[in-house]
């Protein structure tokens, strides 16, 4: 029996098997093996710089011509943008559906902006030029963001949506 899903068609793979981009584990050999077997191999490149990403992508291509992905750590936007430049230069075909960077609704997403403030306080939106604080203040004006005290372990941020009639709920 063959298992085929819409994901297979989207990624150009034979089976809905995806390798998690685990840093320190998902390097070229494992990534290429999963792709060659019909799944979707993913390089775990969160801790690699541009040269390491380039080297691993080239190594995967030496081992297979099948599709594969590159996993980055979005919590480090400065290094992520450099990595994306390398990935594109190395011939990335894009994502399905196409990925738009920055995400078109980034400025509406407190669950992204608030943790970013903790790890990349000086970051500015690459299109609007607005700082994180400016984007968060804009959310506050619309009733979209509320920072919570760290409850132990996570970033300690939560987003609450305002509902008609004054109710609130986690979104």
Buried (B, 14 or more C-beta within 10 A) or exposed (E): EEEEEEBBEEBEBBBBBBBEBBBEEBBBEBBBBBBBBBBBBBBBBBEBEBEBBBEBBEBBBEBBEBBBBBBBBEBBBEBBBBBBEBBEEBEBEEEEEEEEEBEEEBBBBBEBBBBBBBEBEEBBBEEEEBBBEEBBEBBEEEEBBBBEEEEEEEBBBBBBEEEEEEEEEEE
